[in-house]
Amino acid sequence: MGSPDRASALPRLEDAPTRGGVDPQVRDTGLTGAIAAASARPELDRIPESHVISSPRREASLLLPAQHSVSINWKKNPMNLRAIRTAAFAGLALLAPLHASAQASGDEWKFSVMPYFWLPSVNGELSYGPPPPNGATANVDVGTGSVLDALDFAFMINGEARKGRWLVATDVIYLNFGSTDSEVRSVDLNPGGGPINIATTSLNAGTQSKLTGWLWTLVGGYAAIQDPRVNLDVIGGFRYLTLTATTDWQLTGTVTGTGPLGNTATFARSGNVEKSDDIWAAIVGAKGRAKLGESNWFVNYYADIGGASSLFTWQGAAGVGYAFRWGDIVFDYRYLYYRQSGDTLIQNVSFGGFALGANFRF
């Protein structure tokens, strides 16, 4: 756009020669008249200088190559406004696919895999009933003193896939406790529905239990809150626990009692027993994380609850983490609890301890 000084220095159209019959009043005829005037003077086509247009307050001044000034009134030329509007709409139409492409990139699948190590202590009550006729079975309390001494092998991994706000996540754990401190709490003498127990705690001379099992969780979820600083996922799915327990007991004497039919039942001074339990539970819950200020530190949290008519389970985890370009390092405390009733191996059991993991995103 020409400067005011340059425009004022240019001669006015009235002062210019009128060769070719150009009327000085052409500036009042609009852009069409200006173009017609230029067409009537073929010598203008040979001038290489570019023309300059200024448009203060919807009025533009066209500086022709031959130093002729022509005034353009936009109000008298609505075709020009329509052309500008058309060009603007065309530009927006060209940008729309780019915007859609940016939105589509947020809908791509994103994955994360986190191997981690969890050191849980185990506490629970196991029931090896129902007892056979004229026999008895043990009800055993189990607990791990030193987790590292009791844990023979462990495998843990967590994975997640996201697309937009939707997600699918899974968690797999294998635990093998070679030796856990135990005691025979009582002896069950009743093979029927109601227990007839004899307390044997004072008779314990040395009892050990071995626990091995898999824990598998699979959930789907939706991001109720999705923000760079905080996010919250609502989840639902199932958790499967399979546990095999083997108990070797040592008592100071044989336990003898009377069964429900008046019969004599005995429980040996020493022996071993093995039993397995498979538990399926539907669960619902929530998980997420919140950033701490402007740093790369964050807090993470997880909670679920589930069960059935004779089953109750819940799980919770909370901790801190640090975000890197490739993923996260997470340190938290995790607790898992089960409670059942009936002739099942697991009456109640809990796993609780600290966990450390590296979460890789791709």
Secondary structure in CASP SS format (residue, H / E / C, confidence):
PFRMAT SS
TARGET T0000
AUTHOR 0000-0000-0000
METHOD secondary structure of the structure
MODEL  1
M C 1.00
G C 1.00
S C 1.00
P H 1.00
D H 1.00
R H 1.00
A H 1.00
S H 1.00
A H 1.00
L C 1.00
P C 1.00
R C 1.00
L H 1.00
E H 1.00
D H 1.00
A C 1.00
P C 1.00
T C 1.00
R H 1.00
G H 1.00
G H 1.00
V C 1.00
D C 1.00
P H 1.00
Q H 1.00
V H 1.00
R H 1.00
D H 1.00
T C 1.00
G H 1.00
L H 1.00
T H 1.00
G H 1.00
A H 1.00
I H 1.00
A H 1.00
A H 1.00
A H 1.00
S H 1.00
A C 1.00
R C 1.00
P H 1.00
E H 1.00
L H 1.00
D H 1.00
R H 1.00
I C 1.00
P C 1.00
E C 1.00
S C 1.00
H C 1.00
V E 1.00
I E 1.00
S E 1.00
S C 1.00
P H 1.00
R H 1.00
R H 1.00
E E 1.00
A E 1.00
S E 1.00
L E 1.00
L E 1.00
L C 1.00
P C 1.00
A C 1.00
Q C 1.00
H C 1.00
S E 1.00
V E 1.00
S E 1.00
I E 1.00
N E 1.00
W H 1.00
K H 1.00
K H 1.00
N C 1.00
P H 1.00
M H 1.00
N H 1.00
L H 1.00
R H 1.00
A H 1.00
I H 1.00
R H 1.00
T H 1.00
A H 1.00
A H 1.00
F H 1.00
A H 1.00
G H 1.00
L H 1.00
A H 1.00
L H 1.00
L H 1.00
A H 1.00
P H 1.00
L H 1.00
H H 1.00
A H 1.00
S H 1.00
A H 1.00
Q H 1.00
A H 1.00
S H 1.00
G C 1.00
D C 1.00
E C 1.00
W E 1.00
K E 1.00
F E 1.00
S E 1.00
V E 1.00
M E 1.00
P E 1.00
Y E 1.00
F E 1.00
W E 1.00
L E 1.00
P E 1.00
S E 1.00
V E 1.00
N E 1.00
G E 1.00
E E 1.00
L E 1.00
S E 1.00
Y C 1.00
G C 1.00
P C 1.00
P C 1.00
P C 1.00
P C 1.00
N C 1.00
G C 1.00
A C 1.00
T E 1.00
A E 1.00
N E 1.00
V E 1.00
D E 1.00
V E 1.00
G E 1.00
T C 1.00
G C 1.00
S C 1.00
V H 1.00
L H 1.00
D H 1.00
A H 1.00
L E 1.00
D E 1.00
F E 1.00
A E 1.00
F E 1.00
M E 1.00
I E 1.00
N E 1.00
G E 1.00
E E 1.00
A E 1.00
R E 1.00
K E 1.00
G C 1.00
R C 1.00
W E 1.00
L E 1.00
V E 1.00
A E 1.00
T E 1.00
D E 1.00
V E 1.00
I E 1.00
Y E 1.00
L E 1.00
N E 1.00
F E 1.00
G E 1.00
S E 1.00
T E 1.00
D E 1.00
S E 1.00
E E 1.00
V E 1.00
R E 1.00
S E 1.00
V E 1.00
D E 1.00
L C 1.00
N C 1.00
P C 1.00
G C 1.00
G C 1.00
G C 1.00
P C 1.00
I C 1.00
N E 1.00
I E 1.00
A E 1.00
T C 1.00
T H 1.00
S H 1.00
L H 1.00
N E 1.00
A C 1.00
G C 1.00
T E 1.00
Q E 1.00
S E 1.00
K E 1.00
L E 1.00
T E 1.00
G E 1.00
W E 1.00
L E 1.00
W E 1.00
T E 1.00
L E 1.00
V E 1.00
G E 1.00
G E 1.00
Y E 1.00
A E 1.00
A E 1.00
I E 1.00
Q E 1.00
D C 1.00
P C 1.00
R C 1.00
V E 1.00
N E 1.00
L E 1.00
D E 1.00
V E 1.00
I E 1.00
G E 1.00
G E 1.00
F E 1.00
R E 1.00
Y E 1.00
L E 1.00
T E 1.00
L E 1.00
T E 1.00
A E 1.00
T E 1.00
T E 1.00
D E 1.00
W E 1.00
Q E 1.00
L E 1.00
T C 1.00
G C 1.00
T C 1.00
V E 1.00
T E 1.00
G E 1.00
T E 1.00
G C 1.00
P C 1.00
L C 1.00
G C 1.00
N C 1.00
T E 1.00
A E 1.00
T E 1.00
F E 1.00
A C 1.00
R C 1.00
S E 1.00
G E 1.00
N E 1.00
V E 1.00
E E 1.00
K E 1.00
S E 1.00
D E 1.00
D E 1.00
I E 1.00
W E 1.00
A E 1.00
A E 1.00
I E 1.00
V E 1.00
G E 1.00
A E 1.00
K E 1.00
G E 1.00
R E 1.00
A E 1.00
K E 1.00
L C 1.00
G C 1.00
E C 1.00
S C 1.00
N C 1.00
W E 1.00
F E 1.00
V E 1.00
N E 1.00
Y E 1.00
Y E 1.00
A E 1.00
D E 1.00
I E 1.00
G E 1.00
G E 1.00
A E 1.00
S C 1.00
S C 1.00
L E 1.00
F E 1.00
T E 1.00
W E 1.00
Q E 1.00
G E 1.00
A E 1.00
A E 1.00
G E 1.00
V E 1.00
G E 1.00
Y E 1.00
A E 1.00
F C 1.00
R C 1.00
W C 1.00
G E 1.00
D E 1.00
I E 1.00
V E 1.00
F E 1.00
D E 1.00
Y E 1.00
R E 1.00
Y E 1.00
L E 1.00
Y E 1.00
Y E 1.00
R E 1.00
Q E 1.00
S C 1.00
G C 1.00
D C 1.00
T C 1.00
L C 1.00
I E 1.00
Q E 1.00
N E 1.00
V E 1.00
S E 1.00
F E 1.00
G E 1.00
G E 1.00
F E 1.00
A E 1.00
L E 1.00
G E 1.00
A E 1.00
N E 1.00
F E 1.00
R E 1.00
F C 1.00
END
